[in-house]
Amino acid sequence: QVQLVESGGGWVQPGGSLTLSCAASGFTFSRYAMNWYRQAPGKERELVAFITTTGGSTNYADSAKGRFTISRDNAKNTVYLQMSSLKPEDTAVYYCNAHSPYTKNNYWGQGTQVTVSS
């Protein structure tokens, strides 16, 4: 069955770094664009970063530009989100999302908590 399993979340001090990973299985990973979303308490889920099927193009929310980097390894069926210069407002549950531009299928992971505080 389809699975997206996020890992790498945790607690970090402001200014610190974390790298999230999302391991995919049960579908043809290389045919899916991948996204990272986040949802803070009391707020709507928001798109943080996007990467195309080949990894040739990426896009970021304004809040993430210059601090976050999304990447993927199609051989490992894994997408990453490198986060640096983290701020308390980055505290949220981060979700991995797979979207097929061909079939419109859409899959979600269970989320991983990122907490930025001193």
C-alpha positions in Angstrom: 0.0 0.0 0.0 1.0 3.6 -0.3 3.2 4.9 2.5 4.9 8.2 3.1 6.9 8.1 6.3 8.4 11.3 7.6 11.3 11.4 10.0 13.9 13.9 11.4 11.6 16.2 13.3 12.3 17.2 16.9 13.3 20.1 19.1 15.8 22.7 18.1 16.9 26.1 19.4 16.3 29.2 17.3 19.0 29.5 14.7 19.5 25.8 14.5 19.0 23.3 11.7 17.1 20.2 11.0 16.7 17.9 8.0 13.4 16.1 7.4 13.2 13.0 5.3 10.2 11.3 3.7 10.5 7.8 2.6 7.9 6.7 0.0 6.7 3.3 -1.0 3.7 1.7 -2.8 3.8 4.0 -5.8 6.1 5.1 -8.6 7.9 7.8 -6.7 9.7 9.3 -9.8 6.3 10.1 -11.4 5.1 12.2 -8.4 5.9 15.8 -7.6 6.7 16.1 -3.9 5.7 18.8 -1.4 6.4 19.7 2.1 3.5 21.3 4.0 3.3 22.4 7.6 0.5 23.1 10.0 1.0 25.1 13.2 -1.6 25.0 16.1 -4.7 26.9 15.2 -3.5 27.6 11.7 -4.3 26.2 8.3 -1.9 23.8 6.6 0.4 25.7 4.3 2.7 24.7 1.4 6.3 25.2 2.4 8.3 23.7 -0.6 7.7 21.9 -3.9 9.9 19.9 -6.1 9.1 18.5 -9.6 9.3 14.8 -10.5 12.9 15.0 -11.7 14.0 17.5 -9.1 14.8 20.0 -11.9 12.6 22.7 -10.4 11.7 23.8 -6.9 9.6 26.5 -5.3 9.3 27.8 -1.8 6.9 29.8 0.4 8.2 33.3 1.1 8.8 32.2 4.7 11.1 29.4 3.6 13.1 31.1 0.9 16.8 31.3 1.6 16.5 29.0 4.7 14.9 25.8 3.5 16.0 23.5 0.7 13.9 20.7 -0.8 15.6 17.8 -2.6 14.8 14.3 -3.7 16.6 11.1 -4.5 14.5 9.0 -6.9 16.8 6.0 -6.5 16.0 6.0 -2.8 12.4 7.1 -3.1 13.0 9.8 -0.6 12.4 13.5 -0.4 14.2 15.8 2.0 13.7 19.2 3.6 16.8 20.9 4.9 15.9 23.7 7.3 18.4 26.2 8.7 18.2 29.4 10.6 15.0 28.1 12.2 12.7 30.4 14.0 10.0 29.8 16.6 7.4 30.5 14.0 8.6 27.5 12.1 7.2 25.3 14.9 4.6 23.1 13.3 3.8 19.6 12.2 5.5 19.0 8.8 3.8 16.8 6.3 5.1 15.1 3.2 2.8 15.1 0.2 3.0 13.3 -3.2 1.0 14.6 -6.1 0.9 13.0 -9.6 0.6 15.5 -12.4 -0.5 12.6 -14.6 -3.2 10.9 -12.5 -4.0 13.6 -10.0 -3.4 11.1 -7.2 -2.5 12.7 -3.9 -0.9 11.1 -0.9 0.0 12.3 2.6 2.3 11.2 5.3 1.4 11.2 9.0 3.5 14.3 9.8 6.5 15.0 12.0 6.7 17.6 14.7 9.2 20.4 14.6 9.5 22.6 17.6 11.8 25.6 17.6 12.3 27.2 21.1 14.9 28.2 23.6 
